[in-house]
Amino acid sequence: MLFDTHAHLHFPEFAADLPAVLERARAAGIRFMVTIGTDVEDSRRALALAERTPDLYAAVGIHPHDAASADAAALEELEQLAQASPKVVAVGETGLDYYRDLSPRDTQARVFRMELALARRLGKPVLIHCREAHADVLEILQQEGVPRAGGIMHCFSGDEAVARQCLDLGLLISLAGPVTYPNARKLPPVVKLTPADRLVVETDCPFLPPQPYRGKRNEPSYLPITAARVAEIKGQPLEELGSLMARNALQLFGIPDG
């Protein structure tokens, strides 16, 4: 049993063959998936897909790339979406991205704080995007606090020191395709230090495919490659660790197994 905690299955990249993508995922042992919104309209599309797909759930949020278009009305719409359906299991993705800087950094920070407050009001976990912004993300989390429902540091890209701070804050750490890359030198030590009950895995599809599929569209059926690499680093059987990581996600998202 595996759980893809972060996908974008409602994106246009999957419009032509989504039923086949989902069937391949199920055949590969992916029992649950979350498709993640990046702005209000995109969150609506994520929820619409989740509501018609039994093993798919949704997160609603505003990505830091889109923070410049966010205002109080947008956050209110996200709150209404989350309250309207039990299929919404998290807020996000939100956070900071200093690599592309597509929205002003002060605006990214303001919207990140607003989404953390939204997650607290909703009693839902938060999905955190952080690219080349670890110091500021951690500072905001220290100031605002992680919602009581917890959260995930999505597609973890920091080092051991960052991982320890995330764990101290109560976050889960998610590994994606980059953990399989030969030059991913920072990630194996992070996997080793993170307790197994604080680990989850994701595809972030259609982005970041694991090593054998680099340069191609990523999809949930490739998740076992990432999970196998995490299990190898951890020194645990894939069947055992994969099921444990899935249970970690089920507990965080409040999804019953069965």
C-alpha positions in Angstrom: 0.0 0.0 0.0 1.3 3.4 -1.0 -0.1 6.9 -0.7 0.9 9.7 -3.2 0.6 12.7 -0.9 1.2 15.3 -3.5 0.0 15.2 -7.2 -1.5 17.5 -9.7 -3.7 15.1 -11.5 -6.2 17.8 -12.6 -3.5 19.6 -14.6 -3.8 19.7 -18.4 -0.9 17.3 -18.8 -3.3 14.5 -17.8 -6.4 15.6 -19.7 -5.9 13.1 -22.5 -5.3 9.9 -20.6 -6.3 10.4 -16.9 -8.3 7.1 -16.7 -5.3 5.1 -17.8 -3.0 7.0 -15.5 -5.3 6.2 -12.5 -5.5 2.5 -13.5 -1.7 2.3 -13.7 -1.5 3.9 -10.3 -3.9 1.4 -8.7 -2.1 -1.5 -10.4 1.2 -0.2 -8.9 -0.3 -0.4 -5.4 -1.2 3.3 -5.0 -4.2 3.2 -2.7 -4.7 6.9 -2.1 -3.7 10.1 -3.8 -4.1 13.8 -3.1 -4.4 16.3 -6.0 -3.2 19.8 -5.0 -4.7 23.2 -5.9 -2.4 26.1 -6.7 -5.0 29.0 -6.9 -8.7 29.3 -6.4 -9.8 28.2 -9.8 -7.2 25.4 -9.8 -8.4 24.3 -6.4 -12.0 24.1 -7.7 -10.7 21.8 -10.5 -8.8 19.7 -8.0 -11.9 19.2 -5.8 -14.1 18.5 -8.8 -11.8 15.6 -9.8 -11.5 14.3 -6.3 -15.3 14.2 -5.8 -15.7 11.9 -8.8 -12.8 9.7 -8.1 -13.1 7.4 -5.0 -9.4 7.0 -4.1 -8.5 10.7 -4.8 -8.6 13.6 -2.3 -7.9 17.3 -2.7 -6.0 20.2 -1.1 -7.0 23.8 -1.7 -4.5 26.6 -1.7 -2.6 29.3 -3.3 1.0 28.5 -4.5 3.6 31.1 -3.8 3.9 31.6 -7.6 0.3 32.9 -7.6 0.5 34.8 -4.3 0.3 38.2 -6.1 -3.2 37.4 -7.2 -4.4 36.4 -3.7 -6.5 38.6 -1.5 -9.0 38.2 1.4 -11.8 37.2 -1.1 -9.6 34.4 -2.5 -8.9 33.0 0.9 -12.6 33.2 1.7 -13.4 31.2 -1.4 -10.8 28.6 -0.4 -12.4 28.3 3.0 -15.8 27.8 1.4 -14.5 25.1 -0.8 -12.9 23.3 2.1 -16.1 23.5 4.2 -18.2 22.3 1.3 -16.7 18.8 0.9 -15.1 16.2 3.1 -12.9 15.4 0.1 -10.8 18.5 1.0 -8.1 17.1 3.4 -5.5 19.9 3.5 -4.7 23.5 2.8 -2.0 24.1 0.2 0.2 24.1 -1.4 1.5 27.3 0.2 4.9 28.6 1.2 7.8 30.5 -0.3 9.6 30.1 -3.6 12.7 32.3 -4.0 14.0 30.2 -7.0 11.5 31.6 -9.5 10.3 34.6 -7.5 7.1 34.9 -9.6 5.5 36.9 -6.8 7.1 39.5 -4.6 8.7 37.9 -1.6 6.7 40.1 0.9 3.5 39.1 -0.8 4.5 35.4 -0.7 5.1 35.7 3.0 1.8 37.5 3.7 -0.3 34.9 1.8 1.6 32.1 3.5 0.7 33.5 6.9 -3.0 33.8 5.7 -3.1 30.2 4.6 -1.6 29.0 7.9 -4.3 30.9 9.6 -6.9 29.3 7.3 -5.6 25.8 8.1 -5.9 26.6 11.8 -9.5 27.7 11.3 -10.4 24.7 9.3 -8.6 22.2 11.5 -6.7 20.8 8.5 -3.0 20.1 7.9 -1.0 22.4 5.7 1.2 21.5 2.7 4.3 23.6 2.5 6.2 24.5 -0.6 9.8 25.7 0.0 12.4 26.4 -2.6 15.6 28.2 -1.7 13.7 29.9 1.2 14.2 27.6 4.1 15.3 30.3 6.6 12.2 32.4 6.0 9.8 29.5 5.9 11.1 28.2 9.2 11.0 31.7 10.7 7.3 32.2 9.7 6.4 28.7 11.0 8.1 29.6 14.3 6.2 32.8 14.5 2.8 31.6 13.3 3.0 28.0 14.6 2.2 24.9 12.6 -1.6 24.2 12.7 -2.6 21.7 15.3 -3.6 19.3 12.6 0.1 19.3 11.4 1.5 19.4 7.9 4.0 18.2 5.4 7.2 19.8 4.1 6.5 18.9 0.5 9.2 17.7 -1.8 11.8 18.2 0.9 15.0 19.8 -0.4 16.8 21.0 2.7 19.7 19.5 4.7 19.8 17.7 8.0 19.6 20.9 10.0 16.5 22.0 8.2 14.9 18.6 8.6 15.5 18.7 12.4 13.8 22.0 12.6 10.8 20.7 10.6 10.5 17.7 12.8 10.7 19.9 15.9 7.8 21.9 14.5 5.8 18.7 14.2 5.9 18.4 10.4 6.1 15.3 8.3 8.8 15.2 5.7 7.9 14.1 2.1 10.4 12.7 -0.4 9.8 12.9 -4.1 11.6 11.9 -7.3 14.8 13.8 -6.5 15.8 11.3 -3.7 16.4 8.9 -6.6 18.8 11.2 -8.4 22.5 10.3 -8.3 23.4 13.9 -7.2 20.9 14.0 -4.4 23.6 14.0 -1.7 21.7 16.0 0.9 18.6 13.7 0.9 19.9 10.3 2.1 21.1 11.7 5.4 17.7 13.4 5.9 16.0 10.0 5.2 18.2 8.3 7.8 17.6 10.8 10.6 13.8 11.1 10.0 11.8 8.6 12.1 9.8 6.3 9.9 6.6 7.5 11.4 7.3 11.0 10.2 8.0 10.1 6.5 5.7 10.2 3.5 6.3 10.1 -0.2 4.9 11.8 -3.2 5.3 12.2 -7.0 4.5 16.0 -7.4 3.4 14.8 -10.9 3.5 15.8 -13.6 6.8 17.2 -12.3 10.0 15.6 -10.9 9.9 12.1 -12.2 12.2 9.5 -10.6 15.6 8.7 -12.2 14.4 6.1 -14.8 11.8 8.5 -16.2 13.7 11.8 -16.0 12.7 14.1 -18.9 9.2 12.5 -19.1 5.9 13.3 -17.5 5.7 12.0 -14.0 2.7 10.0 -12.8 1.6 8.1 -9.6 2.5 4.7 -10.9 6.2 5.8 -10.6 5.9 6.3 -6.9 7.1 2.8 -6.0 10.5 3.8 -7.4 10.8 6.7 -5.0 9.4 4.6 -2.1 11.9 1.8 -2.8 14.8 4.3 -2.7 13.6 5.6 0.6 13.3 2.1 2.0 16.8 1.2 0.7 18.3 4.2 2.5 16.3 3.4 5.6 17.3 -0.2 5.6 13.7 -1.5 5.7 11.6 -3.7 3.4 9.6 -1.6 0.9 6.3 -3.4 1.9 6.8 -2.5 5.5 7.9 1.1 5.1 5.5 1.8 2.3 2.6 0.8 4.3 3.8 2.7 7.3 4.3 5.9 5.2 0.8 5.4 3.9 -0.6 5.1 7.4 1.3 8.3 8.4 -0.5 10.1 5.6 -3.9 8.6 6.4 -3.6 9.7 10.0 -2.5 13.2 9.0 -5.3 13.7 6.5 -7.9 12.0 8.7 -8.8 9.5 6.0 -10.2 6.1 7.2 -8.4 3.1 5.7 -11.0 0.7 4.5 
